[in-house]
Amino acid sequence: MTRAIPGRTFLLVALVASTATACTSARSELVRRAGPPLAEPWHAELPDHFRNLTVAVGSGCVLVFGRTPIDAEEPQRLIRCLEPRTGAQRWSRVIDVPRGLIRDKVHATPDAAIYQSGDRAVGLDPSNGAALWTFDPANRKIHAAFALGDRFYLSTDRDTLVTLDPRSGAWIAGHGCDGHVLLGVVRGPLGALAIVRLEDPEPAVVALDLSSPGAREPAPPFRAPREVWRLDPEDVRGFRLVGDVLLAATPHRVWSVDALTGRTLHDEQRAQVAGVSVRPTGLGMRSFPAPESNTDGIEAALLERPRARLPQTQLHFGPTSLVSHAPRTGVLLDMVEIDRWNLGTLERIWRTTRPSTGRVTHVVEMPALGALVIATPRVVTLLDLTTGRLLLERRIDPLRTGWTGIATDGRGLYVLYGNDPAPRLEALPLVTSTSAQ
């Protein structure tokens, strides 16, 4: 006896079947980009006296960064490098730090894993963790630092811009710039440009040529770098440098500027809309501390734009783009609507709608892999960065939803359980959701 399938059930079955076919094709594309997935899952135990653990992939390692509690008698930092394929510990370093609140981070570069705090930067050999060099600014504070290509850039005491070689720590150049806040560094056709905010004597945003002649020794006087362009906006509430685009907002305007030339890419009047949700986000150890810029005005301005306005919309800034997501109620099941935006025109690049698997907790852009990672407590989704097409979905153990960090290299999914009584890192082969257990 043949029984008719109800329409709703039929649609669900058809959706699952088409998704499985698409995932098989997309998984082949991911293997082409990243290589074959991990052969076997693995896990690594982590010391239980380090908290605020984060995980990232870089310097040829799966890097784990941890901090002791702020009130610890002997405060320390943990930097541990694990082999991505097996989980074997390649090296582990413990760094003593002063008591109190310390804003620090790890820069994962091909030539060194660089630990940077307010009073020093230490380059670690990615093969064995040995200290390659130490930069001590001598009673001065490091307020911001950025790794770009084969250079490492620092702002000290907001009056000096320092350029180092990340492999050796050698001093390359020092430039003077009083009263600046370093927003970021971009690669121009002739060299690196530092994008800085100035407050005195008049507020301005300035691009400075770091390839112009500077002090070759770490001692004053430091020559001022060549000014490439300058903006003198009035009543600016926020700045955000994303890739090669500077976003700015006032109470009445939101606009984007080419960070290489200072040319205005887009300029529009700002709507005044209440009731939007602004959720600051972090992207692992690469984004701590956050850039020294007021971004609340930027996020509020973008969320108020009519094209982006949806209930419960949230924004995530990546290395090169802006992503928004919002829950939607679908005909068959709840969905999440994901948009990627062109920062130059503030127009949508693509939109995709995916079945909801819970509250989105992590959004990570991976330009090298050409992928966007969307994570909920139970499922990780990889989307093509250019088109929004599904590349892969991977379920995380549904019985263990308390993970605190996640990273991927396209081959494995590295899931950190930093708040467990016995902290651990689990590595899962990247397979499609239809074949995941």
C-alpha positions in Angstrom: 0.0 0.0 0.0 1.3 3.3 -1.0 0.9 6.2 1.5 1.1 9.8 0.4 3.7 11.9 2.1 2.3 15.1 3.7 3.4 18.3 1.9 5.4 19.7 4.9 7.2 16.3 5.4 8.0 16.1 1.7 9.5 19.5 1.6 11.6 18.8 4.6 12.9 15.5 3.0 13.6 17.3 -0.3 15.5 20.1 1.6 17.6 17.5 3.4 18.4 15.6 0.2 19.4 18.7 -1.8 21.5 20.0 1.1 23.4 16.6 1.3 24.1 16.8 -2.5 25.3 20.4 -2.2 27.5 19.6 0.8 29.3 16.7 -1.1 30.2 19.1 -3.9 31.2 21.9 -1.6 33.3 19.6 0.6 35.4 18.7 -2.5 35.9 22.5 -3.0 37.1 22.9 0.6 39.5 19.9 0.2 40.9 21.6 -3.0 41.5 24.8 -1.0 42.8 23.4 2.3 43.9 19.9 1.6 42.5 16.6 3.1 40.8 16.7 6.5 42.3 15.3 9.6 42.7 11.6 9.5 41.6 11.1 13.1 40.1 13.3 15.9 42.4 14.1 18.8 42.2 15.9 22.1 44.8 17.6 24.3 44.5 18.4 28.1 45.3 21.9 29.2 46.5 23.2 32.6 43.5 24.0 34.8 45.0 27.1 36.5 44.9 29.1 33.2 41.6 30.7 32.3 40.3 33.0 29.6 41.7 30.5 27.1 41.6 31.3 23.4 42.6 29.2 20.3 43.8 30.2 16.9 45.6 28.7 13.9 48.8 30.4 12.9 52.6 30.1 12.8 52.2 26.5 11.7 50.5 25.6 15.0 47.2 25.4 16.7 48.0 28.1 19.3 46.4 28.2 22.7 46.7 31.3 24.8 45.7 31.4 28.4 45.8 33.7 31.5 45.8 33.1 35.2 43.0 34.8 37.2 43.6 38.6 37.7 44.0 38.1 41.4 46.6 35.3 41.1 49.6 35.5 43.4 51.9 34.8 40.5 50.2 35.9 37.3 51.3 34.2 34.2 50.5 33.7 30.5 50.4 30.4 28.7 51.3 30.0 25.0 51.2 26.5 23.7 51.8 25.2 20.2 50.1 21.9 19.1 50.6 20.0 15.9 47.5 20.5 13.8 47.4 16.9 12.5 48.0 15.0 15.7 47.6 17.3 18.7 51.2 16.5 19.8 52.7 19.4 21.8 55.4 21.1 19.8 56.3 23.6 22.6 54.8 25.4 25.5 55.9 28.7 27.1 54.8 30.3 30.4 55.5 34.0 30.7 55.4 35.9 34.0 53.5 39.2 34.0 52.9 41.9 36.5 49.8 41.9 38.8 46.7 43.7 37.8 44.8 44.1 34.5 47.2 43.4 31.6 46.0 44.0 28.0 48.0 41.5 25.9 47.7 39.3 22.9 49.5 36.9 20.5 50.2 37.8 16.9 50.4 34.6 14.8 52.8 35.4 12.0 54.6 33.0 9.6 58.0 34.0 11.1 57.2 34.2 14.8 54.5 33.9 17.4 54.7 37.4 19.0 53.5 37.9 22.5 52.7 41.6 23.0 51.7 43.4 26.2 51.8 47.0 27.3 55.5 46.8 28.3 57.2 44.4 25.9 56.9 42.3 22.8 58.6 38.8 22.6 59.1 36.9 19.3 58.9 33.1 19.7 60.3 30.6 17.3 57.3 28.8 15.8 59.3 25.5 15.6 60.4 25.3 19.2 59.0 28.3 21.2 62.5 29.7 21.9 62.6 33.4 22.4 64.1 34.9 19.2 64.0 38.5 20.4 62.5 40.9 23.0 61.5 44.5 22.4 61.5 46.5 25.6 60.4 50.1 25.1 62.3 51.3 28.2 59.7 52.8 30.6 57.3 53.5 27.7 54.0 51.8 27.0 53.0 49.9 23.9 49.5 51.1 23.1 48.8 49.1 19.9 50.6 46.7 17.6 49.9 45.2 14.2 51.7 42.5 12.1 51.5 43.1 8.3 53.6 41.1 5.8 57.2 41.0 6.8 57.0 43.9 9.3 55.7 44.4 12.9 54.4 47.9 13.8 54.0 49.3 17.3 52.8 52.6 18.8 54.6 53.6 22.0 53.5 56.3 24.3 51.3 57.6 21.5 54.2 59.6 20.2 56.3 57.1 18.3 55.6 54.6 15.5 58.1 51.8 15.6 58.8 49.3 12.7 60.5 45.9 13.6 61.5 42.8 11.7 59.3 40.0 13.1 61.9 37.4 12.5 64.8 39.0 14.3 63.2 41.9 16.3 65.6 44.2 14.5 64.7 47.9 14.7 64.0 49.1 11.1 62.6 52.6 11.7 61.1 55.0 14.2 58.8 57.9 13.4 57.5 60.7 15.6 53.8 61.5 15.8 52.7 63.2 18.9 49.3 62.5 20.5 48.2 59.7 18.0 46.0 56.7 18.4 47.0 54.0 15.9 43.9 52.6 14.2 45.8 50.1 12.0 48.3 49.7 9.2 47.6 49.0 5.5 49.8 48.0 2.7 50.0 50.7 0.0 51.6 50.5 -3.4 54.8 52.2 -2.1 54.9 50.8 1.4 52.9 50.6 4.7 50.6 53.4 5.8 49.8 54.0 9.4 46.2 55.2 9.9 46.1 57.3 13.1 43.6 59.5 14.9 44.8 62.8 16.2 43.0 64.9 18.9 45.3 67.9 19.3 45.2 70.7 18.2 42.2 69.7 16.0 40.6 66.2 15.6 41.7 64.5 12.4 42.4 61.1 10.8 45.7 61.0 9.0 47.6 58.4 6.8 51.3 58.4 7.4 53.9 56.8 5.1 56.0 54.5 7.2 58.4 53.9 4.3 59.6 57.5 4.5 62.9 58.0 6.2 62.8 57.4 9.9 65.3 57.0 12.8 67.5 53.9 12.2 68.3 53.6 15.8 66.0 53.2 18.8 66.8 56.7 20.2 65.3 60.2 19.6 64.9 62.4 17.7 62.3 60.6 15.6 61.5 62.2 12.3 57.9 62.8 11.4 56.7 60.5 8.6 55.3 61.9 5.3 51.6 62.7 5.5 49.7 61.0 2.6 46.1 62.3 3.3 44.1 63.9 6.1 40.5 64.0 7.1 39.2 66.7 9.3 35.6 65.5 10.1 33.5 67.4 12.6 31.7 65.7 15.5 32.8 62.2 14.5 31.5 59.6 16.9 33.3 56.5 15.7 36.0 55.2 13.4 36.7 51.6 12.3 39.5 50.5 9.9 38.5 47.2 8.2 41.0 46.0 5.6 41.7 49.0 3.3 38.5 50.9 4.2 38.0 53.4 7.0 34.5 53.7 8.2 33.4 56.9 10.0 30.2 58.1 11.5 28.7 61.4 12.9 25.3 61.9 14.3 24.1 62.8 10.8 26.4 60.8 8.4 28.0 57.5 7.8 30.7 57.2 5.1 33.6 55.1 3.9 37.1 56.2 2.8 39.8 54.4 0.8 42.5 54.1 3.4 45.2 54.1 0.7 44.2 57.4 -0.9 41.8 59.1 1.4 39.2 59.2 -1.3 35.6 59.1 -0.2 34.0 55.9 -1.4 30.5 56.4 -0.1 28.7 59.1 1.9 25.1 59.1 3.1 22.9 60.7 5.6 22.3 58.8 8.8 18.8 57.8 9.8 17.8 58.1 13.4 16.2 54.8 14.5 15.9 53.5 18.0 15.7 49.9 19.3 18.5 48.3 17.4 20.9 45.8 19.0 24.6 46.4 19.1 26.8 43.4 20.1 30.5 43.8 20.3 32.3 40.7 19.1 35.8 39.2 19.4 37.6 37.0 16.9 39.9 35.1 19.3 43.4 36.1 20.3 44.0 38.1 17.1 41.5 40.7 18.3 42.5 41.2 22.0 42.9 44.0 22.9 40.4 45.7 20.6 41.6 48.5 18.4 41.8 51.8 20.2 38.9 53.4 18.4 35.4 54.2 19.4 33.3 51.8 17.3 29.9 52.2 19.0 29.1 55.0 16.7 30.0 53.0 13.6 27.9 49.9 14.7 24.9 52.0 15.6 25.1 54.0 12.3 25.3 50.8 10.2 22.5 49.1 12.1 20.3 52.1 11.5 20.6 51.9 7.7 17.3 50.8 6.1 19.0 48.1 4.1 20.5 46.5 7.2 17.6 47.0 9.6 16.1 43.8 10.9 15.0 42.9 14.4 18.0 41.6 16.5 20.5 42.3 13.8 24.1 41.8 14.9 27.3 43.0 13.3 30.7 41.3 13.0 33.8 43.0 11.6 36.4 40.8 10.1 39.8 41.5 8.6 38.3 42.7 5.2 34.6 42.9 5.5 31.4 43.4 7.5 28.9 40.6 8.2 25.5 40.9 9.7 23.1 38.2 10.8 19.5 38.1 12.1 17.0 35.4 13.1 14.0 34.9 10.8 10.9 32.8 11.2 10.5 30.6 8.1 7.6 28.6 6.8 9.0 25.2 7.8 11.6 26.1 10.4 13.4 29.0 12.0 16.2 30.5 9.9 19.1 32.8 10.2 19.7 35.4 7.5 23.4 36.2 6.8 24.6 39.2 4.8 28.1 40.2 3.7 28.5 43.9 2.9 30.8 45.8 0.6 32.6 48.3 2.9 33.3 50.8 0.1 29.7 51.2 -1.1 27.9 49.9 2.0 25.9 47.7 -0.4 25.1 44.0 0.2 27.5 41.6 -1.6 25.4 38.5 -0.9 22.7 37.2 1.3 22.1 33.6 2.3 19.6 32.0 4.6 20.4 28.9 6.6 18.3 26.8 9.0 18.8 28.0 12.5 20.8 25.8 14.9 20.8 28.1 17.8 22.2 31.5 18.7 25.2 32.6 16.6 28.1 32.9 18.9 31.1 33.2 16.6 31.6 34.7 13.2 35.2 34.5 11.8 36.4 35.6 8.4 39.2 33.6 6.9 40.5 35.4 3.7 43.3 32.9 3.2 40.8 30.0 3.0 38.2 32.1 1.2 35.7 31.2 3.9 33.4 32.6 6.5 32.9 30.6 9.7 29.5 30.8 11.4 29.3 29.0 14.8 26.4 28.1 17.1 26.7 26.0 20.2 26.0 22.8 18.2 27.0 23.5 14.6 29.8 25.1 12.7 29.1 26.3 9.1 31.7 27.4 6.5 30.4 29.6 3.7 32.3 30.8 0.6 33.5 34.3 1.3 32.8 35.5 -2.2 29.4 34.0 -2.9 27.9 32.9 0.4 27.6 29.4 -0.9 27.7 26.6 1.6 31.1 24.8 1.8 30.6 22.6 4.8 28.6 22.1 8.0 30.0 20.2 11.0 28.1 19.2 14.1 29.8 19.5 17.5 28.9 16.9 20.1 25.3 18.0 21.0 25.8 16.8 24.6 28.8 19.2 25.1 27.7 22.8 24.2 30.0 24.7 26.6 32.8 25.3 24.3 34.5 28.7 24.6 36.6 29.0 21.5 36.8 27.7 18.0 39.3 27.8 15.1 39.9 26.0 11.8 42.4 25.7 9.1 40.0 24.0 6.7 41.2 20.6 7.6 40.3 20.3 11.2 37.9 22.0 13.6 39.6 22.9 16.9 37.1 23.3 19.7 38.2 24.7 23.1 36.5 23.8 26.3 38.1 26.4 28.5 35.6 26.5 31.3 35.5 22.8 32.0 37.1 21.6 35.3 39.6 19.9 33.2 40.2 22.3 30.2 40.8 20.6 26.9 41.1 21.2 23.2 39.3 18.8 20.8 40.1 18.5 17.1 37.5 17.1 14.8 38.0 16.2 11.1 36.0 18.6 8.9 33.3 16.4 7.3 29.8 17.2 6.1 26.9 17.3 8.6 25.3 14.3 6.8 28.3 12.1 7.7 29.1 13.6 11.1 28.2 11.6 14.1 
